[in-house]
Amino acid sequence: MIEMNDQDFEEWLEIFMPMIRNKLKNTSFQEREDLEQELKIKIHEKADMLLCQDAPGFWEFVADLVNKL
C-alpha cells in the first residue's frame, strides 16, 4: 500500500490542471470554480483508491488463475 501525502497530491494536480482548465472552458463561467473543486476531489478519491489496492503476489495470482480454470 502506498501513502500519498499533500505534496504528492499537489504534484498530481499540476499534471492534470492543464487538461482540467481546458475542459472547464466548455462550462459556464458561474460553475467553473465549483466544477474544478469537484474534479480535484474526484482525482484525490480515485488516486487514494488506486494506491490503496494491494496487488497480488505472483503465487497468489497463479493460484487464482488455476482456480478460475
Secondary structure, DSSP 8 states (H G I E B T S, - for coil): -----HHHHHHHHHHHHHHHHHHHTTS-GGGHHHHHHHHHHHHHHHHHHHHH-----HHHHHHHHHHH-
